[in-house]
């Protein structure tokens, strides 16, 4: 159930980031019903990729970069999050999903937006991790 919650919040966050930043986008129609129909499945697949990358790769990178995180007072975590978004874009490109993250600064901005939106969605719907 937690995976589905993460998937949903990441899908909403990716949609918002793609809407805000020109450097983060899904290929295809740009308006109307056709946009929704053609981009919903790639959005869900990219959200699943981001969820997996964040769950598997990010903890390893975070542990390995503890000295940088301490020296930068935690700001290096933003670079790690941007890297996770770029890695997701690279994997999505290899799978021909039409998701593109162009450059470092759009990835940083997207990482900030994704973090804020995911936090908001999780807070709005609540995630009960108690078992």
Secondary structure, DSSP 4 states (H G I P E B T S, - for coil): -HHHHHHHHHHHHHHHHHHH-TTEEE-S--SHHHHHHHHHHHHHHHHHHHHHHHHHHHHHHHHHTHHHHHHTTTTHHHHHHHHHHHHHHHHHHHTT--EEE-SHHHHHHHHHHHHHHHHHHHHHH------
